[in-house]
């Protein structure tokens, strides 16, 4: 696809997200707030399904990973020790022509001259460091002694709680600590819808190991994370692994991979998998004066473990899921005339709603009563949507637009009025193929659960 088609596709996706209740601009009635977004009824379900599945695969289905939930506010000393207070910066440039404020790496270069990407202006300020952390104050006074920051990453909470979690979990190396939580970065120029935001969520794992295991585990986690994205419906063809060069990666890292996705606005990072060595634990031990060593009962050695970190962005992954799922095709309307259909082809395990239930007619009480019984039957197993308004074809289209993989229609055959042999059967429709089949109501739950998982 060319850049114009990609831009149009992205515009359609942004429009759909608002129209169908996935994502709204934060504080919209007051003009919004740059880099902040609210998730609507279907967006929050999609996001929750993603986080729950990540937690299931990274924690519940493994014997070597436990979870934690750290606080957003931490002692300022944490951010001094980690280096964030002094070095967590981006180079910032101002365009004097259009007054745009930009990251230095956003400038375009033509004929060897740096230019503003917005207006093409060449009158630019020299790059200057801009700290990305949001400052706040704890307590009644606003002075240097009460200063701290909204966390820019979730990882540091894991490092400072390493010893406590090691003692209570009784894990042996290698083992991991997982966390999902909010992080905040005062981005110079938020852009590309939700991709680069000032408030976002991370899904992070710190996997602790011996030094000699680090590079092998870096490769292992790269492959595991690629499998994860495929398992939630992202095509392997659109996933790419970038080996971060020595010049680009953090000084303490011995190896870093970026897992990237082909968004309509270009190839961008979804997740970083980094071998952070023993830098973080060493720094916190040094500054705090508290031991963060691991004692190996077999060798009787004490040492600071190394760590491999797969760190994924929740919001970026949600956006990738929507971009991957967005599709346009043709389907017949009530009169058989072909019309364009917008459909989100989510993998069923990630889809916000798993199944929609429709009585064929809302003014026929036996149909409505039976449909509501089926809703009650399915709800303990999955999130179900009930809709009785409008022509059945229109109801299908509404569910296609929000990515509901299955639709159940209760019709007169269900009541046994046309054929007694079809009593207590329903029409089960597949979103992607639009094919329909008759299934017994008593088998409906097991059929859907097997297809969703």
N, C-alpha and C positions, 0 to 999 in steps of 0.2 A: 504493500500500500504506500501511496505517496504521502508527503507531509500534510497536504491539504485534506486528504481523506482521513488521515489519522486525527487531525484537529477536529474535523466534523464528527468523527466517531466519539471523541472525548467529550465534545459538547453535548451529544445525545446522551452519553452516560451520566454526565453531571445533571442534565435535565431530568432524566429518569430517576436519579437518586432523590431529588427533591419531590418530584411529582408522586412517587410511589412510597415515600416515607422511609427511605434508607438513611439519607444524610441531609442535614440542614445547616445553614450558616448559623453559628452561635450568635445570640443577641440580635437576631435579624431585624426585629422591629425597631431597634435603635441604630440601625446601620451596620450591624455586625461588628466583629472583632477579628482582625487579620490573624490567620493561623490558628483559629479555634473553630471547632465543629461539633455539632450535636447529632447523635444517632437517633433516628426515629424508630417507630415500632418494628419495622422489618430489619433495619440496620442493626439495632441492638441484638436481635435474635441471631443474625448472621455472625456478628462479632462474638457473641457468647458461645455459639456453636464452634467457632474456630478455637477460642480459648479452651473450651472444654475438651475438644479433641486433642489439642496440643498437650494439655495436662494428662489426658488419658494415655497418650503414647509415650510421653516423656517421664511420667511419674508412676501412674497406676499399673502400667504394663511392664514395669522394670523392677528388679530387685535392688538395683544399685543407685537409685535416685530418690531423694526425699524433697519435700517442698517447704517453703517458708513464705511469709508475707511481711516484708519490712515496712517501716514507716517512711513517709515522704519527707518529713523533717528529721534531720540528724544533727548531731553535734558538729559545729563548724570544723572541729579538728579533723573529722573524717575527710573533708574536702581539701584541707591543707595537706594531710598525709598522702592522699591519692594523687596530688598534683593538680587537681581541677581548679583550685583557687588561683593558681599562678599561670596555668598553661591551657585551660580549656577555652580557647579563643578561636575566632575566625578572622582573617584579614578583611577589613571593611574599606570600601571605596565609595565616595560620593561623586555623582555626575553633576557638575556645576551648571550644565545646560538645562537638563530636565528635572534636576533635584532628586533623581532616583538614588536610593541607597542600596548598594550591591555588595555581594561577596566578591572578592578579587577574582575567584575562579569562574565567575559568571561573565567576565568581560570577554568580548570577542576581539580577535586580532585580524586586521586587514593591512596587508603590505607592511607587516612588522610593527604596526601601531595599534595599541590597545584602544578599544572604543566601547562606548555604552551600548549594550544590546537593545535598549529601548529606543533611543533617538539617534544613535550613531555618533554622538558627541565625543570629542577627544579631550575636552577640558575636564580632567579627572583629578581628584585629590590623590595624594600618596596613600598606599595601603596603611592602615593602622589596626592594632589588635583590638578586638571587641570580645569581652567575656560573655559567654552564652548563658551563664547561670542567672536565674532570677533570685534577687536578694529579698530577704524578709527579716523580720525581727520577732524574737520570742520573748514574751513577757510584756510588762507595762512600759518599759522604756525603749526608745529607739536610739541606741548608741552602739558603739563598736563592740561592747561586751555582749550584746544580745543579738548580734548579726548571725544569720545562717542563710541557707539557700534551699530552694525547692530542688529536689534531687534531679540531676540531669541524666542519670542512669540508675537502674535498679541494682546493678552488680555490687556496689560497695556495701550495701546492707548484708549481702551474703558473706562477703569477706570478713566483716567485723563480727559476724555471728558464727564464723566457722567453728571455733572451739566449742561453743555451746551445743551446736547441732551435732558435731562429731561425738560429743560425750553422750547425748541423749539418744542418738540414732544407732550408736555402736557399729557404724559402718567401717569397712576396711577399704583401703585404696585398691583400685580406683573407684570413686563414687562421686555422685553429683548432688548439687542443691539447686532446685528449680524455683523460679519466681515469675509471677505475672504482675505487672503493676504500672502505675502512671509515672511518667517522667516529663520534665519540662526543660525546654531550651529556648532562649530568647533569640530565635532565628532572625538574621538580618533581613531576609527576604523570603517569607513563606511563599510556596508556589506549588503548582500542579495539583490543585484541589487538596485532598487530604494527605498527599504524599509527604510534603515537608511542612509540618505543623509545629506550633509552639508548645502544645500539650498533646501528648501521645502515650500509647501503651507499649510496653515491651514484654516479650516472652523470652526469658533468659535462663540459661543453664550454665552453672560453673561446675565443670567436671574435673575433680582433683585427682592427681596421679603422681607417680614418680617421674623424675626428670627424663629417664630413659624411655618412658612411654609416650612422651608429649607429641612427637611428630607422627607416630603411628595413630594415636587417638585423634589428631587433627584430621587425618585422612578418613578415619572411621566416621567422625561426626559430619564431615562434609557429605559423605554418601548417605548417611542416615537422614540428613536434612533434605537432600534432594528427593529421597523416597517420600518424605512427609508431604512435600508440595505436590508430588504426583498423586498421592493418596487423597488429597482434597480437591482434585480436579484441575490442577494447573498442568498444562501440556509440557512435557520434557523439552519439546522443540523450542519453547519460549523461555526456558531456564538456561542460564549461562553461568559458568564458574570463572571468575576473574582471580588470578593469582596476584595479590597485591605486592607491588615491588618493594624492595628494601627502602627506597626513598619515600614511598607513600605510607608505609605501615608504621604503627607506633614503635618507638625506640625499644620498648621492652618485649615486643613480639618477635618470636622466632619464625612465625609463619602465619599468614592470614589469607583466607579466601573470602571473596564477596560472591554471594549467590544473587544473580541479577535476573530481572524479568523484563520482557519486551512490552512495556506500557505503550499506549498510543502516543505519548509524548517522549518516547525514547527508552533506551535500555537503562534501567536504574536498579540500585541495590535493594533487595528484599531483606537480606540477612547477612551478617558477618560471622564467620567461624574463625576464631583467633586462638593461637597458642600464646597465652600471656605470660608464660614461664611462672616464676615465683614472685614476680614484682609486687603485686598487690598485697599479698600476705606479708612479705618482707617489709614493705613500707609501714604497714599498720603495726607490725611487731616492733619495729624500730621506733616509731613515734609514740606509740601508746605505752611501751615498756612491758606489755603483756605477751606471754608466749603464745604463739600461734603454730607451734610445731606439732607434727604428727609423730607418735611413737609406734614403731613397728615392733610388735611383740615377738615376731619370729627372729628378726636380726638384732633386736634390742637397740636399734638406731633411732635417733631423733632427727627430724629434718623438716624443712618447710616444703609442703607439696607444691608442685607445679599445677597449672590449670589450663584447660581448653574450654573456650567459651563460644557456644552457638548463641547468638543474640539476634532475635527476629523482631520486627516491628508489627504489632497487631494491626494498626491502621493501614500500613502499607500493604499487608497481606490481604486485608479486607478489600482494599481498592483493586489489588491484582485479581482477586476472586471475581469481583464485579466485571472488570475489564475482560477477563477470560470468558466469563459466562455470557456476556452480551452478544445477542445474535438477532438477525432479522431474516425472516423467511416469509413464505406465503401460506395462507390457510383459507379454507372456504368459510364464508359467512353463513347466516341462517338460510339464505336463498341459494347457496351453492356458488356464489361469485367469489373469486379469489381476491384476497386483500392482504396487505402486509401485516405480518405478525411480529411483534417484539417479544423476545423470550430470553430469560436468563437461565442458562443451562447449568445451574449449580449441581455439583455432586450431591446426591440426596442426603448424605450425612452432614453436609454443611448448610443446606437450604434452610432459610428462616422458618418456613412452614413446610411440614412434611406431606400433609394431605389436606385437601379441601373437600368438604361434603356438601352436596347440593340436592335439595328436593327438586324434582323436575318442574313442579308448579307450587308457588307459595300459597295459593288459595285452596289447595287440597289438603285438608287436615291430616288424613292418613299418611300422605307422603311426608309432610313436615314432621309428624310425630316419629315416623320410622327413621328419618334422617337424623333427628336429634338423639335418638337412641344409639345410632351408629357413632355419632360424635362422642357420646358418653363412653361407648365401648373402646374407642381408640385413644381417648385423652390420657389414660394412665401410661400409654406407651410412646406417645409422640405429641408434638404441637399440631393441633388441628384447627382449621378455619371453617366456619359455617357461613354459607352465603345463599340466600334465597331470592335475591333481587335481580331482576333483568332476565333477558333470554339466556338460555343455557350456554350458547356460544360465547356471549359477552362475558359470562362468568368464567368460562375457560380462559379467555384472553386476559382477564384481570389477574388470574393466578399465574399464567405464563409470564407476565411482566414482572412478577415478584419471585419467580423461580420455583414455584411449588411443583414438585416432581410428579405428584399423583392427584387425580381427582376422582371422587366417588359420586355417582349420580343415582339417586333413589327414584325409580320410575314405576309405572304401572305393572311392569313385569315383577318388580320387587313385591308387590302386593298380591301377585298371582292372579290378576284380573284377566290377562291375555292368555297366559299359559300356566296352569298350576305347577308344572314342572320347574318353572323359574321363580316360584315363590321364595322369598328370603335370599335372592341373589341381587347383586348390584352391578352397575357398569363401572369398571375400573379403567380410567384413562391415563395413558402415559404422556407426560408433557412433551418429550422430545420427538417421539414418533407419531404422536396423536392417535395411536392405535388404542382400540377399546376391547375389553374382554369381560365376560360375565363371570363373577366369582361369588361363591357362597358367603353370606355375611359372617358365618361362624369361622371362616378361614381368613377373613380380611386382615385381622391383626397380625397373624403369623406371616402372611404373604408380604405385607407392607414392611414389617420389621426386618425380614430377610433381605428385601430390596434396598432398604435404607442403609443398612450396616455394611 
